[in-house]
Amino acid sequence: MRRLPANFLLGAVLVSIVVGIAALSLIWTPHDPQTMSISTKFAPPSATHWLGTDQLGRDVVAQLMAAARNSMTVALVAVLLGGSIGVALGLLASALGGWVEDGVMRLADLGFAFPALLFAIMLAAVFGPSLTNAVLAISFINIPIFARVTRASANQIWTRDYVAAARAAGRGRFAISRDHILPNIAAAIIVQATIEFAVAILAEAALSYLGLGAQPPASSWGRMLSEAQTLMYLAPQLAIYPGLCIVTAVLGFGLLGDGLRDITDPRLVRAR
């Protein structure tokens, strides 16, 4: 039995911790993350407030837990939405080829020209800043990435003998894409989704930091950093805690995706 890569194991541990905390926050937090108590602001860590309180007397642990839930939700929805559209477009381009493939790839190139921040600013200007607009912006940048990965992987499968046999048997291109192409490129898509999950977490934090993502009273690691930037000399821990959470989540999903790539492609293991 082949040993699992160390990066996969470490990533799985970090992701399990972050996801576990996010899931726990659905049913329990040590305090209400939005309850303010000016009389206890900047309280040091104690049995009541494990990591202390912020400038408004809110419990830091409760806010970090609620922010983990919001960040995981945004990343999950954004990756699922952008991935679904991108995979469908990539399969379509690979199945039909010709001008359809060229058109889809040119649209993907156009999508790369609009980063999440720019698209979020456009949405905020029209509809106002919100977590929903952040999800749409992050989903938008995922579409061309998944489209390119899917199309490249699918083009390799279309040259296989069993696909030629299916075509000779009279199977249509869309049926072959569904029954033969998609199952055989699922591993590549899952690996890419894991990596994009890390990118989505970082993008959500960045958008919330700039005021384009989660709005008060919703908790967000990025907004916690934004609120703490003027308190660096007075209470630097208020910036350190959410920063560590972002680093842990992004590193965990990044290592997990890299480990999954090693597992699904043994050639990478032999090359190392």
C-alpha positions in Angstrom: 0.0 0.0 0.0 1.5 3.3 -1.1 2.0 5.9 1.7 0.0 9.0 1.5 2.1 12.2 0.8 3.0 14.3 3.8 1.5 17.4 2.2 -1.8 15.6 1.8 -1.8 14.5 5.5 -0.9 17.9 6.8 -3.4 19.6 4.6 -6.1 17.1 5.6 -5.4 17.9 9.3 -5.6 21.7 8.8 -8.7 21.5 6.7 -10.4 19.2 9.2 -9.7 21.7 12.0 -11.0 24.7 10.0 -14.1 22.8 8.7 -14.8 21.3 12.1 -14.7 24.8 13.8 -17.0 26.2 11.1 -19.4 23.3 11.6 -19.3 23.6 15.3 -20.2 27.3 15.1 -23.5 26.3 13.5 -24.7 24.9 16.8 -22.4 26.5 19.5 -20.1 29.4 20.1 -18.8 30.4 23.6 -20.7 33.7 23.3 -22.9 35.5 20.8 -20.3 36.9 18.3 -22.3 40.1 17.9 -23.0 40.9 21.6 -21.2 44.0 22.6 -20.1 45.1 26.1 -18.1 48.3 26.2 -17.3 47.7 29.9 -15.3 44.6 28.9 -13.6 45.9 25.8 -9.9 44.8 25.3 -10.3 42.2 28.0 -7.3 39.9 28.2 -7.7 36.1 27.7 -9.5 34.5 30.6 -11.8 31.5 31.4 -14.7 33.6 30.2 -13.2 35.0 27.1 -10.5 32.6 25.9 -8.8 35.0 23.5 -10.1 38.2 25.1 -12.5 40.8 23.5 -12.2 43.4 20.9 -12.7 47.2 20.9 -16.4 46.7 21.2 -16.3 44.1 23.9 -17.2 41.2 21.5 -15.8 37.8 22.2 -12.9 37.1 19.8 -13.3 33.3 19.7 -17.0 33.6 18.9 -16.2 36.0 16.1 -13.4 33.8 14.6 -15.8 30.8 14.7 -18.6 32.6 13.0 -16.2 34.1 10.5 -14.9 30.5 9.7 -18.5 29.5 8.9 -19.1 32.4 6.6 -15.8 32.0 4.9 -16.3 28.3 4.3 -19.9 28.9 3.0 -18.7 31.6 0.6 -15.9 29.5 -0.7 -18.1 26.4 -1.1 -20.9 28.2 -3.0 -18.4 30.2 -5.2 -16.4 27.0 -6.2 -19.6 25.0 -6.8 -21.2 27.7 -8.9 -18.1 28.7 -10.9 -16.9 25.1 -11.2 -20.3 23.9 -12.5 -20.5 26.5 -15.2 -16.8 26.2 -16.1 -16.9 22.4 -16.3 -20.0 22.5 -18.5 -18.3 25.0 -20.8 -15.1 23.0 -20.9 -16.9 19.8 -21.8 -18.9 21.6 -24.5 -15.8 23.1 -26.0 -14.0 19.8 -26.1 -17.0 17.8 -27.4 -17.8 20.2 -30.3 -14.4 21.6 -31.1 -14.0 24.1 -34.0 -15.5 27.5 -33.6 -17.3 26.5 -30.4 -14.1 25.6 -28.7 -12.4 28.8 -29.9 -15.3 30.9 -28.8 -15.4 29.3 -25.3 -11.6 29.8 -24.9 -11.8 33.4 -26.0 -14.5 34.0 -23.4 -12.3 32.4 -20.8 -9.5 34.7 -21.8 -11.9 37.6 -21.4 -12.9 36.4 -18.0 -9.2 36.4 -16.9 -9.2 40.1 -17.7 -11.7 40.9 -14.9 -10.2 39.9 -11.5 -12.5 39.3 -8.6 -11.7 42.7 -7.0 -12.7 44.6 -10.2 -15.9 42.6 -10.7 -16.8 43.1 -7.0 -16.3 46.8 -7.3 -18.6 46.8 -10.4 -21.3 44.8 -8.5 -21.0 47.0 -5.4 -21.4 50.2 -7.5 -24.6 48.8 -9.0 -26.2 46.7 -6.2 -24.2 47.8 -3.1 -21.5 45.8 -1.2 -22.7 42.4 0.2 -21.7 38.8 0.8 -23.8 37.7 -2.2 -21.9 40.0 -4.5 -18.7 38.7 -3.2 -19.8 35.2 -4.0 -20.7 36.2 -7.5 -17.4 37.9 -8.0 -15.4 34.9 -6.8 -17.6 32.5 -8.8 -16.9 34.6 -11.9 -13.1 34.2 -11.7 -13.5 30.4 -11.2 -15.4 29.9 -14.5 -12.5 30.4 -16.9 -10.1 28.4 -14.7 -12.4 25.3 -14.6 -13.2 25.7 -18.3 -9.6 25.6 -19.3 -8.7 22.6 -16.9 -11.8 20.7 -18.1 -11.1 21.3 -21.8 -7.5 20.4 -21.6 -8.2 17.2 -19.6 -11.1 16.2 -21.8 -9.1 16.7 -25.0 -6.7 14.0 -23.8 -9.5 11.5 -23.1 -11.1 12.0 -26.5 -8.1 10.4 -28.1 -8.5 7.1 -26.1 -9.5 3.9 -27.7 -12.6 3.3 -25.6 -13.9 6.7 -26.7 -13.3 5.8 -30.3 -15.2 2.6 -29.7 -18.1 4.5 -28.2 -18.2 6.8 -31.2 -18.1 3.8 -33.5 -21.1 2.3 -31.6 -23.1 5.4 -32.5 -22.9 7.2 -29.1 -23.4 11.0 -29.4 -20.8 13.5 -28.3 -22.8 14.7 -25.3 -23.5 11.1 -24.2 -19.8 10.3 -24.4 -18.9 13.4 -22.5 -21.3 12.5 -19.7 -20.6 8.7 -19.5 -16.9 8.6 -20.4 -15.2 11.9 -20.4 -16.5 13.5 -17.2 -15.8 10.4 -15.0 -12.3 10.1 -16.2 -11.4 13.8 -15.6 -13.2 14.0 -12.3 -9.9 13.6 -10.4 -8.4 16.6 -12.1 -11.5 18.7 -11.5 -11.6 17.8 -7.8 -7.9 18.7 -7.4 -8.5 22.1 -9.1 -11.6 22.6 -6.9 -9.6 22.1 -3.7 -7.0 24.6 -4.9 -9.6 27.1 -5.9 -11.2 26.7 -2.5 -8.1 28.2 -0.9 -8.1 31.0 -3.5 -11.8 31.7 -2.7 -11.1 31.9 1.0 -8.3 34.4 0.4 -10.5 36.4 -2.1 -13.4 36.6 0.4 -11.1 37.9 3.1 -9.6 40.5 0.8 -13.0 41.7 -0.4 -14.3 41.9 3.2 -11.2 43.8 4.2 -12.0 46.4 1.5 -15.6 46.6 2.6 -16.9 44.8 -0.5 -17.8 41.5 1.2 -19.4 40.6 4.5 -21.2 43.6 6.0 -21.8 44.3 9.7 -23.0 42.5 11.8 -21.8 39.4 9.9 -18.4 38.1 11.0 -15.5 37.9 8.6 -11.8 37.3 9.0 -11.1 40.1 6.4 -13.3 42.6 8.2 -11.8 41.7 11.5 -8.4 42.6 10.0 -9.8 45.8 8.6 -11.2 46.8 12.0 -7.9 45.9 13.8 -5.5 47.8 11.5 -6.0 51.1 13.5 -5.4 49.2 16.8 -2.0 47.6 15.9 -0.1 49.3 18.7 -2.9 49.0 21.3 -4.1 45.5 20.6 -2.1 43.7 17.9 -3.6 40.4 18.8 -6.9 41.4 17.1 -5.1 41.4 13.8 -2.9 38.3 14.5 -5.8 35.9 15.3 -7.8 36.4 12.1 -4.6 36.5 10.1 -3.5 33.1 11.5 -7.0 31.7 10.7 -6.7 32.8 7.0 -3.2 31.4 6.7 -4.3 28.1 8.3 -7.3 27.7 6.0 -5.4 28.7 2.8 -2.4 26.6 3.6 -4.6 23.6 4.5 -6.5 23.6 1.3 -3.4 24.4 -0.8 -1.5 21.4 0.7 -4.6 19.2 0.4 -4.9 20.1 -3.3 -1.2 19.5 -3.9 -1.4 16.2 -2.1 -4.4 15.1 -4.1 -2.5 15.9 -7.3 0.3 13.6 -6.1 -2.1 10.8 -5.4 -4.1 11.1 -8.6 -1.0 11.4 -10.8 1.7 8.9 -9.7 4.1 10.3 -12.3 4.6 13.3 -10.0 5.6 11.0 -7.1 8.1 9.2 -9.2 9.6 12.4 -10.5 10.3 13.7 -7.0 
